[in-house]
Each structure stands twice: as C-alpha cells, then as structure tokens.
Amino acid sequence: MEARSKQDENKQAGSTQGFRGFVRWAMTPPQSYVVYLVCLFLVAGSSFYIGTLKPKKAVWLGPAAISAPR
C-alpha cells in the first residue's frame, strides 16, 4: 500500500514539473539560443503575414463630393 502511494506522489510531482522542467531545459545556453531564434522567426513571420493581409474597404465612405477643391 505504501509503495503505491509513493508512485502516485511521484506521478503528481512529475506532472507539475513538466512545464518547469521544459523552462529549465530551455534556459540552458545552447537551447536558449535556439528558443530565442525560434521565437524571433515566429514574431517576424507573423508580422510579415499580418502585413500582407488586405484590409476590407470601408462601407461607410461614400464618393467624393463634386465641389471638392482641387
């Protein structure tokens, strides 16, 4: 009975350590450079993609007035 409860505790501790373990792994020098470059490419790529989207024409704008100054 006692051995089973220890295994359950280890499983619960392992599930909470998953994200923290990944963060610790990603903060070590070789991996941190790769994580930084991946984030940089994601931000640059998404901003490029968003910049290429065509805006919709505004419906509320009417034609220019005839008596508009030139």
Secondary structure, 3 states (H helix, E strand, C coil): CHHHHHHHHHHHHHHHHHHHHHHHHHCCHHHHHHHHHHHHHHHHHHHHHHHHCCCCCCCCCCCCCCCCCC
